[in-house]
């Protein structure tokens, strides 16, 4: 029996060409050439505070991302970005940072929650670019000292991501009670986060590939 898909309100029927039991539609799509090309997905640490515990999170996520053979990555620290404080927006754009965002296929943001919000310096850094973000994937890792793992900071960032033209994935990673998650050397103590970040990366990589294909082939 052939599987037929109904689409639209007009009752038109499209035949996807699969026999029952043959697998999914995606199995029929040859993505071999596309998957041979590495994605560039940098990790951005979104705070400059002294004693920041989210740095351990960013380094852990960065190391997990580096293990993906189909991904090139880099750790970008907002503390090290050249930013003026007497101006804001694209007029203070840093050429090196902008070139990395232009080249990237997706972004991972590691963001601590401070007083129910995101760090102002992160917003200051993100606002230096605009067109460079459009139709690219973004995943957010929230960090907090409390039990919610930055859930509120992620919620607060979603409209910002949309306005910048980024596409936010539905998988987040919430690093709750961050002070208990790493030892004094920055080594992860709770191994469940390996699985969580792996699931997060799977979704981000999928979305980054789909969006790259769209940017390159759909006008």
C-alpha positions in Angstrom: 0.0 0.0 0.0 1.3 3.4 -0.9 1.3 6.2 1.6 -0.5 9.3 0.5 -0.3 12.7 2.2 -3.2 15.2 2.1 -2.3 18.8 2.0 -4.1 22.1 2.0 -7.7 23.0 2.4 -8.5 22.2 -1.2 -8.2 18.5 -0.6 -5.3 18.1 -3.0 -3.4 14.8 -2.5 0.3 14.3 -3.0 2.0 10.9 -3.3 5.3 10.8 -1.4 6.4 7.7 -3.3 6.8 5.4 -0.3 5.5 1.9 0.1 4.2 0.9 3.5 7.1 -0.2 5.7 9.8 1.6 3.6 10.7 4.1 6.3 10.3 7.9 6.6 10.3 10.5 3.9 13.7 11.8 5.1 15.1 8.4 4.3 14.5 9.1 0.6 16.5 12.4 0.7 20.2 12.1 -0.1 22.0 14.4 2.3 25.4 12.8 2.0 27.0 15.7 0.1 25.5 18.2 2.6 26.6 16.4 5.7 30.2 16.2 4.4 30.5 20.0 4.9 31.2 21.0 8.5 29.0 23.5 10.3 30.5 26.4 12.2 28.8 26.8 15.5 30.6 29.0 18.0 29.8 29.0 21.8 29.3 32.5 23.2 29.8 33.0 27.0 27.5 35.8 27.8 28.9 37.4 31.0 32.0 39.3 32.0 31.5 39.0 35.8 34.5 38.1 38.0 34.1 34.7 39.5 31.5 33.7 37.0 30.6 30.0 37.4 29.0 30.0 34.0 32.5 29.8 32.5 32.7 26.2 33.6 29.4 25.6 31.8 30.6 27.3 28.6 33.8 25.3 28.6 31.9 22.0 29.1 29.5 22.8 26.3 32.4 23.9 24.1 34.2 20.6 24.7 31.1 18.6 23.9 30.6 20.5 20.7 34.2 19.9 19.7 33.6 16.2 19.8 31.2 16.4 16.9 33.1 15.5 13.8 30.7 17.5 11.5 31.1 20.8 13.6 33.7 23.4 13.8 33.5 25.5 16.9 35.1 28.3 18.9 34.6 29.7 22.4 33.8 33.5 22.2 34.0 35.3 25.5 32.1 38.7 25.7 34.7 39.8 28.2 37.3 39.8 25.4 35.2 41.5 22.7 36.2 45.1 22.0 33.1 47.1 22.9 32.7 50.8 23.5 30.4 51.9 26.3 29.7 55.4 24.8 27.7 53.9 21.9 25.7 50.9 20.9 24.4 49.0 17.9 25.9 48.2 14.5 27.8 51.5 14.4 30.3 50.0 16.9 30.5 46.7 15.0 33.8 44.8 15.5 35.0 43.4 12.2 36.5 40.1 13.7 33.4 39.3 15.7 31.1 40.2 12.8 33.0 38.0 10.4 32.6 35.0 12.8 28.9 35.6 13.0 28.6 36.0 9.3 30.4 32.7 8.7 28.6 30.7 11.4 25.7 28.4 10.7 24.4 28.5 14.3 25.2 29.9 17.7 25.2 28.5 21.2 24.6 31.0 24.0 25.6 30.2 27.5 23.8 32.8 29.6 23.6 33.2 33.4 20.4 34.6 35.0 21.0 37.7 37.0 18.1 39.2 38.9 15.6 37.4 36.6 17.3 38.8 33.4 20.2 38.4 31.0 23.5 40.3 31.3 23.4 43.7 29.7 26.8 43.2 28.2 25.6 40.2 26.2 22.8 42.3 24.7 25.4 45.1 24.0 27.5 42.5 22.1 24.7 40.9 20.2 23.4 44.2 19.0 26.6 44.9 17.1 25.4 42.6 14.3 22.0 42.2 12.6 22.0 40.8 9.0 24.7 38.3 10.0 22.2 36.4 12.2 19.3 36.1 9.8 18.0 32.5 9.2 20.6 30.9 11.5 20.0 28.5 14.4 20.5 29.4 18.0 20.4 27.2 21.1 20.5 28.6 24.6 22.0 27.1 27.8 20.7 28.8 30.9 22.7 29.0 34.1 21.6 29.8 37.6 22.6 29.4 41.3 19.0 28.4 42.0 16.8 25.4 41.0 15.4 26.7 37.7 18.6 26.6 35.6 18.1 30.0 34.0 14.6 29.2 32.7 13.6 32.9 33.1 16.7 34.2 31.3 15.9 31.9 28.4 12.3 33.1 28.3 13.5 36.7 28.3 15.9 36.1 25.4 13.4 34.5 23.1 11.9 37.8 21.7 15.4 39.2 21.3 16.5 36.1 19.2 13.4 36.6 17.0 14.1 40.2 16.5 17.7 39.5 15.5 16.4 37.0 12.8 17.7 33.9 14.6 15.7 30.7 14.8 15.6 29.3 18.3 15.5 25.5 18.7 13.0 24.0 21.2 15.7 22.2 23.2 17.4 24.1 26.0 19.8 23.0 28.7 19.2 24.3 32.2 22.2 24.2 34.4 20.6 24.6 37.9 22.5 25.0 41.1 25.6 25.6 39.1 27.8 25.8 42.2 27.3 22.1 42.8 27.8 20.9 39.2 31.6 21.3 38.9 34.5 20.7 41.2 37.2 23.3 42.0 39.0 22.4 38.7 36.0 22.9 36.6 35.3 19.2 36.1 31.6 18.2 35.7 30.2 16.2 38.6 26.7 15.5 37.3 27.1 13.2 34.2 23.5 13.5 33.3 24.4 16.8 31.6 26.4 14.9 29.0 23.2 13.3 27.7 21.3 16.6 27.9 23.9 18.5 25.9 24.1 15.7 23.4 20.3 15.9 22.8 20.6 19.7 22.6 23.4 19.5 20.0 21.5 17.0 17.9 18.6 19.4 17.5 20.8 22.4 16.9 22.9 20.6 14.3 19.7 19.4 12.5 18.3 23.0 12.4 21.6 24.5 11.4 21.8 22.2 8.4 18.2 22.8 7.3 18.6 26.6 7.6 21.9 26.5 5.7 20.3 24.6 2.9 17.5 27.2 2.8 19.9 30.1 2.8 21.9 28.6 -0.1 19.0 27.3 -2.3 15.9 29.4 -1.6 15.8 33.0 -2.7 
